[in-house]
């Protein structure tokens, strides 16, 4: 069996205050990308997950173990993960892989959403990758219609910017909106994206409140953002907690031209949507 685990892009990310459980209240629009990891699944002598660029246990292995603990009784599985999504880049690669593994239990294991939530805030949205308005700390997922086609240029910037460090820096800077402000933004995003409109029609709503914190920790991200804007991006910001910068373009052709102008070897051109 071959499974695809699409990358997740935060079109926007609005940050609220830290909750009593230590997590931050968020409001975000998620989009799946045609950029995806590939999971090859076959029967084996024992459960085993191998990721080609990661040593030790990763989130996909934890997902398989959690699936077993939740009652999944299929034969032992050997899962090989071929990474296409840059690691530690704010593109949800680990969560995407975990979501793909959990989908093996669909229709057999009850409470997959709870299992997903136990693995991480981004995993519930990756059980069924789709455009979604995500609130809470990531556990409240409201799926939206597929948007009109558009494309992206991603500049991963080497990865390795820990999410916890970015949130800690955001707290240090005093970032974070009130509950009332987040609620108003949620309404605006639901209206703007709820009819399948392209994000090109609501670029004024595309912002990432974690960007100042990420830039403080990795100033070089700013060079990528500047390059994307100079290449004609309709909007340029970071995804998630970074360090990946992305530019929004009308179609793949214009995105490819922009990537050529930027001339960076790490540039990735992709479009929105779940890969076939």
Backbone as CSV, one residue per row, in Angstrom:
resi,resn,N_x,N_y,N_z,CA_x,CA_y,CA_z,C_x,C_y,C_z
1,UNK,0.849,-1.188,0.000,0.000,0.000,0.000,0.889,1.245,0.000
2,UNK,0.491,2.216,-0.767,1.235,3.475,-0.845,0.340,4.598,-0.350
3,UNK,0.814,5.345,0.654,0.061,6.456,1.214,0.813,7.757,0.965
4,UNK,0.069,8.818,0.731,0.656,10.149,0.588,0.308,10.987,1.805
5,UNK,1.299,11.701,2.301,1.122,12.562,3.466,1.465,13.992,3.054
6,UNK,0.456,14.779,2.651,0.745,16.125,2.129,1.211,17.093,3.196
7,UNK,2.107,17.977,2.791,2.542,19.055,3.675,1.355,19.947,4.015
8,UNK,1.495,20.625,5.145,0.451,21.542,5.614,1.033,22.952,5.656
9,UNK,0.354,23.882,5.011,0.773,25.280,5.017,-0.191,26.091,5.874
10,UNK,0.354,26.910,6.752,-0.466,27.891,7.465,-0.567,29.138,6.594
11,UNK,-1.718,29.320,5.953,-1.907,30.549,5.183,-1.839,31.772,6.086
12,UNK,-2.294,31.600,7.305,-2.182,32.663,8.300,-2.152,31.996,9.668
13,UNK,-1.667,32.732,10.658,-1.628,32.196,12.018,-1.759,33.367,12.983
14,UNK,-2.869,33.390,13.692,-3.113,34.428,14.698,-2.935,33.803,16.074
15,UNK,-2.171,34.456,16.896,-1.763,33.916,18.190,-2.575,34.526,19.321
16,UNK,-3.131,33.659,20.157,-3.812,34.116,21.360,-2.934,33.945,22.584
17,UNK,-3.541,34.018,23.738,-2.806,33.917,24.996,-2.573,32.457,25.366
18,UNK,-1.623,32.229,26.231,-1.343,30.886,26.727,-2.500,30.403,27.608
19,UNK,-2.936,29.152,27.382,-4.039,28.584,28.131,-3.532,27.944,29.427
20,UNK,-4.455,27.503,30.247,-4.087,26.880,31.521,-3.317,25.582,31.324
21,UNK,-3.486,24.932,30.139,-2.761,23.691,29.868,-1.376,23.945,29.281
22,UNK,-0.990,25.227,29.184,0.321,25.573,28.669,0.371,25.805,27.177
23,UNK,-0.698,25.444,26.458,-0.750,25.657,25.018,-1.350,27.025,24.705
24,UNK,-1.068,27.526,23.514,-1.593,28.823,23.103,-2.868,28.661,22.282
25,UNK,-3.797,29.551,22.502,-4.983,29.632,21.658,-4.552,30.180,20.299
26,UNK,-5.066,29.570,19.233,-4.671,29.944,17.879,-5.897,30.100,16.984
27,UNK,-5.702,30.776,15.882,-6.671,30.798,14.796,-5.867,30.780,13.513
28,UNK,-6.111,29.779,12.674,-5.268,29.609,11.494,-6.073,29.007,10.358
29,UNK,-5.636,29.284,9.146,-6.132,28.594,7.961,-5.050,27.629,7.499
30,UNK,-5.388,26.341,7.430,-4.476,25.317,6.936,-4.842,24.982,5.499
31,UNK,-3.821,24.725,4.695,-4.025,24.203,3.344,-3.088,23.038,3.112
32,UNK,-3.574,21.933,2.531,-2.654,20.883,2.105,-1.940,21.302,0.826
33,UNK,-0.747,20.746,0.629,0.045,21.050,-0.554,0.290,19.781,-1.367
34,UNK,0.569,19.966,-2.638,0.921,18.819,-3.473,2.294,18.264,-3.105
35,UNK,3.077,19.004,-2.356,4.320,18.489,-1.776,3.950,17.475,-0.696
36,UNK,4.463,16.244,-0.790,4.004,15.201,0.127,5.094,14.169,0.379
37,UNK,5.107,13.629,1.607,5.897,12.439,1.913,5.184,11.221,1.360
38,UNK,5.956,10.159,1.093,5.400,8.909,0.570,5.653,7.815,1.597
39,UNK,4.583,7.122,1.998,4.685,6.018,2.946,4.378,4.717,2.221
40,UNK,5.347,3.810,2.229,5.150,2.478,1.670,4.855,1.532,2.825
41,UNK,3.704,0.858,2.761,3.245,0.009,3.851,3.154,-1.431,3.364
42,UNK,3.778,-2.347,4.100,3.688,-3.762,3.767,3.689,-4.578,5.050
43,UNK,3.250,-5.822,4.952,3.269,-6.688,6.120,4.708,-7.058,6.464
44,UNK,4.957,-7.205,7.764,6.292,-7.560,8.224,6.217,-8.541,9.374
45,UNK,7.384,-8.831,9.953,7.445,-9.740,11.104,7.041,-9.033,12.387
46,UNK,7.197,-7.721,12.389,6.854,-6.900,13.551,6.588,-5.488,13.065
47,UNK,5.939,-4.699,13.892,5.722,-3.302,13.525,7.062,-2.574,13.464
48,UNK,7.253,-1.848,12.388,8.512,-1.123,12.200,8.255,0.087,11.318
49,UNK,8.780,1.241,11.712,8.667,2.454,10.908,10.070,2.987,10.669
50,UNK,10.415,3.157,9.416,11.714,3.706,9.054,11.506,4.995,8.262
51,UNK,12.188,6.038,8.679,12.128,7.332,7.990,13.510,7.600,7.421
52,UNK,13.583,7.889,6.126,14.883,7.859,5.464,15.862,8.935,5.914
53,UNK,15.397,10.009,6.533,16.324,11.074,6.930,16.318,11.330,8.439
54,UNK,15.654,10.481,9.202,15.545,10.692,10.642,16.024,9.442,11.366
55,UNK,16.915,9.626,12.324,17.353,8.519,13.154,16.499,8.471,14.417
56,UNK,16.187,7.258,14.869,15.388,7.118,16.077,13.898,7.218,15.780
57,UNK,13.104,7.183,16.837,11.654,7.183,16.700,11.137,8.551,16.301
58,UNK,10.225,8.570,15.355,9.601,9.828,14.962,8.096,9.712,15.207
59,UNK,7.360,10.731,14.778,5.936,10.791,15.080,5.147,9.692,14.381
60,UNK,5.600,9.239,13.208,4.903,8.160,12.517,4.968,6.867,13.327
61,UNK,6.104,6.591,13.935,6.243,5.398,14.774,5.354,5.502,16.007
62,UNK,5.310,6.681,16.601,4.430,6.889,17.753,2.973,6.712,17.349
63,UNK,2.624,7.145,16.146,1.244,7.010,15.674,0.862,5.543,15.516
64,UNK,1.764,4.732,14.988,1.460,3.314,14.818,1.285,2.642,16.180
65,UNK,2.143,3.002,17.121,2.009,2.423,18.459,0.688,2.853,19.116
66,UNK,0.334,4.134,18.959,-0.923,4.623,19.520,-2.122,3.950,18.864
67,UNK,-2.007,3.672,17.576,-3.082,2.991,16.858,-3.282,1.580,17.415
68,UNK,-2.190,0.889,17.693,-2.291,-0.438,18.298,-2.959,-0.345,19.676
69,UNK,-2.542,0.623,20.468,-3.092,0.762,21.810,-4.581,1.098,21.773
70,UNK,-5.040,1.703,20.667,-6.451,2.054,20.523,-7.287,0.905,19.966
71,UNK,-6.639,-0.243,19.634,-7.392,-1.413,19.203,-7.151,-1.878,17.784
72,UNK,-6.250,-1.266,17.057,-5.964,-1.692,15.683,-5.284,-3.059,15.724
73,UNK,-5.881,-4.069,15.074,-5.362,-5.431,15.184,-4.983,-6.028,13.837
74,UNK,-4.632,-5.186,12.874,-4.136,-5.688,11.600,-2.806,-6.400,11.773
75,UNK,-2.292,-7.006,10.718,-1.017,-7.727,10.799,0.130,-6.765,11.093
76,UNK,1.269,-7.289,11.569,2.439,-6.418,11.775,2.789,-5.686,10.481
77,UNK,3.184,-4.429,10.619,3.418,-3.581,9.450,4.842,-3.050,9.424
78,UNK,5.395,-3.024,8.242,6.670,-2.349,7.994,6.356,-1.116,7.154
79,UNK,6.621,0.069,7.697,6.299,1.326,7.022,7.600,2.063,6.730
80,UNK,7.818,2.372,5.467,8.987,3.150,5.048,8.517,4.523,4.616
81,UNK,9.078,5.565,5.232,8.679,6.940,4.939,9.770,7.598,4.102
82,UNK,9.411,7.993,2.896,10.338,8.730,2.024,9.994,10.209,2.137
83,UNK,10.894,10.961,2.749,10.624,12.361,3.038,10.806,13.230,1.799
84,UNK,9.775,13.964,1.470,9.833,15.026,0.465,9.638,16.385,1.142
85,UNK,8.941,16.378,2.275,8.699,17.600,3.040,9.935,17.892,3.886
86,UNK,10.522,19.071,3.784,11.688,19.381,4.607,11.398,19.195,6.095
87,UNK,12.377,18.679,6.810,12.221,18.390,8.237,12.388,19.671,9.046
88,UNK,11.563,19.807,10.095,11.632,20.948,11.026,11.562,22.276,10.289
89,UNK,10.619,22.350,9.345,10.509,23.536,8.503,9.195,24.273,8.672
90,UNK,8.344,23.844,9.616,7.060,24.499,9.788,6.013,24.070,8.787
91,UNK,6.248,22.939,8.110,5.337,22.451,7.071,4.571,21.199,7.502
92,UNK,4.670,20.851,8.777,3.854,19.775,9.317,4.187,18.398,8.806
93,UNK,5.428,18.150,8.412,5.768,16.849,7.854,5.557,15.703,8.825
94,UNK,5.983,15.873,10.068,5.791,14.820,11.058,4.324,14.554,11.331
95,UNK,3.542,15.629,11.451,2.107,15.482,11.681,1.421,14.837,10.476
96,UNK,1.874,15.192,9.272,1.309,14.591,8.060,1.557,13.091,8.038
97,UNK,2.777,12.672,8.378,3.099,11.245,8.404,2.258,10.525,9.454
98,UNK,2.132,11.131,10.635,1.324,10.522,11.696,-0.129,10.386,11.266
99,UNK,-0.679,11.422,10.632,-2.058,11.358,10.152,-2.258,10.256,9.141
100,UNK,-1.274,10.080,8.241,-1.372,9.016,7.241,-1.381,7.646,7.906
101,UNK,-0.535,7.449,8.915,-0.508,6.173,9.630,-1.843,5.933,10.338
102,UNK,-2.383,6.956,10.978,-3.658,6.786,11.691,-4.797,6.452,10.737
103,UNK,-4.714,6.910,9.494,-5.771,6.588,8.530,-5.867,5.085,8.257
104,UNK,-4.828,4.332,8.589,-4.888,2.886,8.444,-5.970,2.288,9.350
105,UNK,-6.314,2.990,10.413,-7.331,2.504,11.339,-8.716,3.037,11.079
106,UNK,-8.900,3.790,10.013,-10.219,4.357,9.716,-11.246,3.248,9.525
107,UNK,-12.387,3.391,10.189,-13.438,2.397,10.104,-13.263,1.225,11.035
108,UNK,-12.113,1.128,11.657,-11.847,0.024,12.583,-11.627,0.507,14.004
109,UNK,-10.959,1.624,14.142,-10.609,2.149,15.465,-11.494,3.346,15.778
110,UNK,-12.207,3.285,16.882,-13.044,4.407,17.300,-12.186,5.473,17.961
111,UNK,-12.626,6.717,17.818,-11.936,7.805,18.505,-10.598,8.172,17.921
112,UNK,-10.462,8.081,16.589,-9.183,8.437,15.967,-8.799,9.890,16.242
113,UNK,-9.804,10.766,16.328,-9.508,12.179,16.587,-8.810,12.347,17.927
114,UNK,-9.273,11.609,18.942,-8.641,11.687,20.263,-7.227,11.125,20.223
115,UNK,-7.043,10.038,19.471,-5.697,9.479,19.324,-4.787,10.497,18.656
116,UNK,-5.296,11.146,17.605,-4.509,12.155,16.902,-4.136,13.307,17.825
117,UNK,-5.085,13.761,18.609,-4.825,14.889,19.512,-3.756,14.539,20.544
118,UNK,-3.716,13.283,20.962,-2.717,12.868,21.948,-1.304,12.920,21.388
119,UNK,-1.191,12.929,20.060,0.129,12.933,19.418,0.657,14.335,19.139
120,UNK,-0.223,15.331,19.103,0.230,16.683,18.832,-0.879,17.551,18.284
121,UNK,-0.737,18.859,18.472,-1.812,19.784,18.123,-2.141,19.796,16.643
122,UNK,-1.154,19.515,15.774,-1.400,19.574,14.335,-1.910,18.264,13.752
123,UNK,-1.856,17.179,14.512,-2.195,15.874,13.939,-3.680,15.725,13.621
124,UNK,-4.615,16.223,14.467,-6.034,16.044,14.118,-6.400,16.571,12.739
125,UNK,-5.830,17.701,12.349,-6.173,18.267,11.041,-5.633,17.432,9.889
126,UNK,-4.674,16.532,10.182,-4.057,15.745,9.117,-4.663,14.347,8.976
127,UNK,-5.696,14.050,9.765,-6.411,12.792,9.555,-7.078,12.778,8.186
128,UNK,-7.638,13.905,7.815,-8.219,14.070,6.479,-7.737,15.405,5.938
129,UNK,-6.565,15.418,5.313,-5.996,16.697,4.867,-6.958,17.459,3.959
130,UNK,-7.200,18.691,4.315,-8.113,19.536,3.549,-7.913,20.968,4.013
131,UNK,-8.376,21.900,3.226,-8.390,23.281,3.691,-9.273,23.354,4.932
132,UNK,-8.778,24.017,5.961,-9.517,24.012,7.220,-9.241,25.282,8.006
133,UNK,-10.253,25.705,8.738,-10.120,26.774,9.722,-9.885,26.081,11.062
134,UNK,-8.751,26.355,11.658,-8.309,25.621,12.845,-8.220,26.589,14.023
135,UNK,-8.850,26.199,15.124,-8.851,27.038,16.319,-8.501,26.176,17.531
136,UNK,-8.705,26.721,18.729,-8.207,26.056,19.917,-6.691,26.081,19.878
137,UNK,-6.068,24.976,20.274,-4.621,24.827,20.127,-4.293,23.970,18.912
138,UNK,-5.290,23.819,18.029,-5.141,23.002,16.843,-6.109,21.847,16.794
139,UNK,-6.843,21.638,17.900,-7.734,20.485,17.976,-9.103,20.726,17.352
140,UNK,-9.495,21.980,17.187,-10.806,22.293,16.613,-10.642,22.577,15.126
141,UNK,-11.126,21.659,14.315,-10.874,21.698,12.871,-12.201,21.810,12.128
142,UNK,-12.372,22.897,11.410,-13.580,23.109,10.602,-13.182,23.081,9.134
143,UNK,-13.550,22.014,8.452,-13.141,21.878,7.060,-13.930,22.830,6.163
144,UNK,-13.217,23.351,5.168,-13.777,24.345,4.261,-13.723,23.822,2.835
145,UNK,-14.475,24.431,1.922,-14.407,23.998,0.523,-13.008,24.189,-0.049
146,UNK,-12.685,23.347,-1.031,-11.405,23.525,-1.719,-11.373,24.900,-2.368
147,UNK,-10.265,25.625,-2.216,-10.199,26.957,-2.813,-9.894,26.901,-4.305
148,UNK,-10.142,28.016,-4.983,-9.738,28.134,-6.379,-8.225,27.928,-6.490
149,UNK,-7.739,27.384,-7.620,-6.322,27.037,-7.737,-5.393,28.228,-7.506
150,UNK,-4.258,27.934,-6.889,-3.194,28.901,-6.698,-1.928,28.120,-6.377
151,UNK,-0.808,28.810,-6.292,0.475,28.125,-6.153,1.372,28.868,-5.169
152,UNK,2.464,28.188,-4.816,3.376,28.730,-3.825,4.830,28.503,-4.237
153,UNK,5.691,29.387,-3.769,7.129,29.145,-3.723,7.503,29.066,-2.249
154,UNK,8.137,27.963,-1.864,8.575,27.760,-0.487,10.086,27.925,-0.408
155,UNK,10.550,28.618,0.611,11.976,28.760,0.880,12.230,28.221,2.285
156,UNK,12.605,26.938,2.409,12.707,26.314,3.729,13.786,26.903,4.628
157,UNK,14.864,27.372,4.068,15.873,28.045,4.890,16.626,27.139,5.838
158,UNK,16.676,25.842,5.549,17.507,24.958,6.350,16.833,24.294,7.519
159,UNK,15.630,24.682,7.877,14.923,24.042,8.982,15.610,24.274,10.315
160,UNK,15.216,23.465,11.286,15.888,23.484,12.576,15.553,24.646,13.480
161,UNK,14.364,25.215,13.356,13.936,26.272,14.267,12.862,25.674,15.173
162,UNK,13.209,25.289,16.402,12.264,24.581,17.264,11.017,25.399,17.561
163,UNK,9.866,24.764,17.422,8.593,25.432,17.669,8.528,26.008,19.076
164,UNK,8.978,25.229,20.053,8.917,25.693,21.445,9.711,26.972,21.642
165,UNK,10.841,27.094,20.957,11.664,28.302,21.088,10.938,29.522,20.519
166,UNK,10.234,29.314,19.397,9.520,30.431,18.772,8.381,30.898,19.667
167,UNK,7.625,29.961,20.226,6.536,30.352,21.128,7.080,31.027,22.388
168,UNK,8.215,30.545,22.894,8.815,31.178,24.074,9.242,32.602,23.758
169,UNK,9.784,32.816,22.570,10.189,34.171,22.176,8.957,35.053,21.978
170,UNK,7.886,34.486,21.439,6.643,35.253,21.288,6.126,35.692,22.649
171,UNK,6.202,34.809,23.632,5.788,35.178,24.992,6.693,36.268,25.545
172,UNK,7.986,36.137,25.292,8.930,37.145,25.789,8.630,38.514,25.196
173,UNK,8.218,38.533,23.918,7.894,39.786,23.243,6.505,40.300,23.605
174,UNK,5.754,39.518,24.354,4.413,39.939,24.734,3.399,39.837,23.613
175,UNK,3.652,38.949,22.644,2.711,38.769,21.550,1.509,37.956,22.033
176,UNK,0.407,38.076,21.352,-0.791,37.324,21.727,-1.997,38.237,21.797
177,UNK,-3.052,37.809,21.135,-4.273,38.608,21.037,-5.299,38.156,22.071
178,UNK,-6.267,39.005,22.318,-7.333,38.672,23.262,-8.276,37.649,22.638
179,UNK,-9.057,36.979,23.476,-10.032,36.010,22.992,-11.056,36.663,22.072
180,UNK,-11.459,37.878,22.402,-12.428,38.585,21.569,-11.872,38.899,20.196
181,UNK,-10.603,39.288,20.144,-9.974,39.602,18.862,-9.855,38.343,18.010
182,UNK,-9.471,37.220,18.629,-9.378,35.973,17.877,-10.740,35.552,17.341
183,UNK,-11.779,35.740,18.132,-13.120,35.371,17.691,-13.550,36.193,16.480
184,UNK,-13.231,37.463,16.478,-13.563,38.321,15.338,-12.787,37.900,14.088
185,UNK,-11.505,37.577,14.255,-10.690,37.122,13.126,-11.237,35.804,12.578
186,UNK,-11.646,34.913,13.466,-12.219,33.644,13.026,-13.437,33.874,12.126
187,UNK,-14.302,34.795,12.494,-15.462,35.107,11.667,-15.054,35.647,10.302
188,UNK,-14.055,36.524,10.289,-13.594,37.101,9.028,-13.005,36.036,8.109
189,UNK,-12.215,35.136,8.674,-11.601,34.084,7.867,-12.656,33.107,7.350
190,UNK,-13.635,32.770,8.187,-14.699,31.863,7.761,-15.481,32.458,6.596
191,UNK,-15.738,33.752,6.653,-16.476,34.412,5.570,-15.643,34.479,4.304
192,UNK,-14.354,34.802,4.454,-13.496,34.984,3.284,-13.227,33.673,2.561
193,UNK,-12.981,32.609,3.331,-12.577,31.346,2.730,-13.715,30.337,2.628
194,UNK,-14.860,30.648,3.199,-15.942,29.671,3.297,-16.635,29.329,2.000
195,UNK,-16.417,30.126,0.957,-17.064,29.832,-0.320,-16.086,29.286,-1.357
196,UNK,-14.878,28.904,-0.917,-13.904,28.358,-1.850,-13.114,29.405,-2.608
197,UNK,-13.125,30.626,-2.133,-12.343,31.672,-2.801,-10.846,31.408,-2.664
198,UNK,-10.105,31.847,-3.658,-8.648,31.779,-3.568,-8.156,32.753,-2.509
199,UNK,-7.095,32.406,-1.774,-6.528,33.364,-0.824,-6.002,34.631,-1.496
200,UNK,-5.857,34.598,-2.810,-5.471,35.815,-3.534,-6.518,36.909,-3.377
201,UNK,-7.756,36.536,-3.013,-8.818,37.524,-2.864,-8.905,38.097,-1.449
202,UNK,-8.141,37.535,-0.508,-8.198,38.069,0.862,-6.798,38.151,1.490
203,UNK,-5.861,38.648,0.697,-4.477,38.741,1.183,-4.350,39.641,2.409
204,UNK,-5.282,40.574,2.611,-5.200,41.450,3.785,-5.375,40.678,5.086
205,UNK,-5.943,39.470,5.007,-6.141,38.646,6.205,-4.981,37.686,6.448
206,UNK,-4.024,37.662,5.541,-2.915,36.717,5.669,-1.802,37.356,6.494
207,UNK,-1.663,36.881,7.712,-0.643,37.383,8.627,-0.214,36.237,9.522
208,UNK,0.989,36.340,10.056,1.477,35.328,10.996,2.028,36.051,12.215
209,UNK,1.333,35.917,13.333,1.731,36.616,14.552,3.040,36.100,15.133
210,UNK,3.485,34.911,14.702,4.750,34.364,15.193,5.956,34.885,14.413
211,UNK,5.691,35.632,13.344,6.790,36.068,12.485,7.826,36.922,13.220
212,UNK,7.429,37.889,14.058,8.459,38.662,14.770,9.349,37.798,15.652
213,UNK,8.762,36.786,16.279,9.554,35.900,17.130,10.514,35.056,16.292
214,UNK,10.017,34.514,15.176,10.879,33.709,14.309,12.013,34.545,13.732
215,UNK,11.716,35.774,13.340,12.752,36.655,12.793,13.796,37.019,13.846
216,UNK,13.364,37.154,15.088,14.318,37.461,16.150,15.313,36.317,16.340
217,UNK,14.820,35.095,16.173,15.675,33.928,16.361,16.458,33.576,15.101
218,UNK,15.901,33.882,13.959,16.548,33.556,12.677,16.373,34.738,11.729
219,UNK,17.203,35.792,11.879,17.034,36.995,11.051,17.092,36.724,9.555
220,UNK,17.788,35.674,9.143,17.908,35.380,7.721,16.591,35.085,7.035
221,UNK,15.553,34.753,7.820,14.239,34.519,7.221,13.776,35.759,6.464
222,UNK,14.136,36.918,6.970,13.728,38.165,6.333,14.226,38.291,4.912
223,UNK,15.401,37.742,4.633,15.926,37.799,3.270,15.029,37.006,2.317
224,UNK,14.545,35.855,2.779,13.642,35.069,1.949,12.334,35.787,1.690
225,UNK,11.790,36.424,2.721,10.543,37.171,2.553,10.729,38.316,1.559
226,UNK,11.853,39.023,1.688,12.128,40.128,0.762,12.258,39.616,-0.674
227,UNK,12.927,38.471,-0.827,13.120,37.918,-2.169,11.786,37.513,-2.799
228,UNK,10.901,36.944,-2.009,9.593,36.544,-2.528,8.774,37.759,-2.951
229,UNK,8.802,38.806,-2.145,8.059,40.019,-2.510,8.631,40.645,-3.774
230,UNK,9.958,40.675,-3.866,10.589,41.258,-5.050,10.280,40.443,-6.303
231,UNK,10.019,39.133,-6.131,9.720,38.272,-7.272,8.241,38.301,-7.647
232,UNK,7.446,39.115,-6.949,6.057,39.305,-7.345,5.015,38.554,-6.551
233,UNK,5.371,38.014,-5.394,4.386,37.296,-4.591,3.265,38.230,-4.152
234,UNK,2.028,37.732,-4.221,0.885,38.525,-3.766,0.891,38.676,-2.259
235,UNK,1.501,37.714,-1.577,1.694,37.770,-0.130,2.911,36.919,0.177
236,UNK,3.672,37.320,1.168,4.844,36.551,1.580,4.913,36.577,3.100
237,UNK,4.979,35.412,3.709,5.087,35.302,5.160,5.666,33.944,5.513
238,UNK,5.815,33.662,6.798,6.292,32.350,7.193,5.099,31.449,7.453
239,UNK,5.332,30.154,7.370,4.289,29.192,7.678,4.542,28.595,9.054
240,UNK,3.497,28.526,9.865,3.643,27.990,11.208,4.625,28.797,12.021
241,UNK,5.515,28.098,12.708,6.543,28.769,13.507,7.828,28.963,12.717
242,UNK,7.770,28.702,11.409,8.933,28.884,10.560,9.860,27.676,10.638
243,UNK,11.027,27.776,9.983,11.558,28.967,9.322,11.174,29.122,7.850
244,UNK,10.308,28.233,7.310,9.984,28.323,5.892,9.205,29.592,5.580
245,UNK,9.691,30.339,4.604,8.957,31.480,4.056,8.231,31.011,2.796
246,UNK,7.032,31.545,2.578,6.317,31.177,1.360,5.781,32.416,0.672
247,UNK,5.697,32.312,-0.640,5.085,33.347,-1.456,3.880,32.782,-2.167
248,UNK,2.818,33.568,-2.243,1.564,33.171,-2.876,1.518,33.709,-4.301
249,UNK,1.182,32.812,-5.255,1.140,33.182,-6.669,-0.135,32.652,-7.319
250,UNK,-0.463,33.232,-8.465,-1.714,32.898,-9.133,-1.731,31.477,-9.654
251,UNK,-0.597,31.001,-10.192,-0.560,29.664,-10.774,0.875,29.142,-10.743
252,UNK,1.030,27.874,-11.151,2.353,27.256,-11.106,3.336,27.937,-12.043
253,UNK,2.841,28.416,-13.182,3.738,29.084,-14.123,4.382,30.311,-13.517
254,UNK,3.582,31.167,-12.890,4.134,32.371,-12.284,5.009,32.030,-11.083
255,UNK,4.666,30.954,-10.365,5.494,30.537,-9.233,6.853,30.043,-9.715
256,UNK,6.873,29.294,-10.800,8.153,28.808,-11.332,9.029,29.960,-11.808
257,UNK,8.420,30.938,-12.458,9.189,32.104,-12.900,9.775,32.843,-11.704
258,UNK,8.987,32.968,-10.651,9.471,33.653,-9.451,10.629,32.880,-8.825
259,UNK,10.508,31.549,-8.762,11.593,30.745,-8.197,12.868,30.906,-9.015
260,UNK,12.730,30.988,-10.328,13.902,31.211,-11.176,14.540,32.561,-10.882
261,UNK,13.722,33.584,-10.683,14.270,34.910,-10.366,14.999,34.895,-9.031
262,UNK,14.438,34.203,-8.074,15.048,34.162,-6.746,16.369,33.403,-6.787
263,UNK,16.400,32.316,-7.527,17.647,31.607,-7.758,18.224,30.889,-6.551
264,UNK,17.379,30.430,-5.651,17.860,29.687,-4.485,17.686,28.192,-4.692
265,UNK,18.721,27.435,-4.346,18.687,26.002,-4.573,17.667,25.281,-3.729
266,UNK,17.226,25.885,-2.609,16.260,25.193,-1.748,14.812,25.531,-2.094
267,UNK,14.575,26.346,-3.114,13.206,26.764,-3.442,12.382,25.559,-3.907
268,UNK,11.148,25.496,-3.431,10.202,24.449,-3.811,8.967,25.112,-4.391
269,UNK,8.556,24.670,-5.560,7.340,25.171,-6.202,6.272,24.093,-6.095
270,UNK,5.111,24.456,-5.616,4.021,23.489,-5.476,2.704,24.246,-5.529
271,UNK,1.620,23.499,-5.546,0.299,24.121,-5.579,-0.510,23.655,-4.378
272,UNK,-1.647,24.281,-4.175,-2.536,23.866,-3.104,-3.278,22.604,-3.516
273,UNK,-3.738,21.852,-2.524,-4.543,20.682,-2.807,-3.857,19.396,-2.409
274,UNK,-4.652,18.353,-2.238,-4.146,17.028,-1.886,-3.624,16.345,-3.138
275,UNK,-2.385,15.840,-3.128,-1.840,15.197,-4.332,-2.604,13.925,-4.666
276,UNK,-2.715,13.637,-5.953,-3.433,12.434,-6.400,-2.564,11.203,-6.223
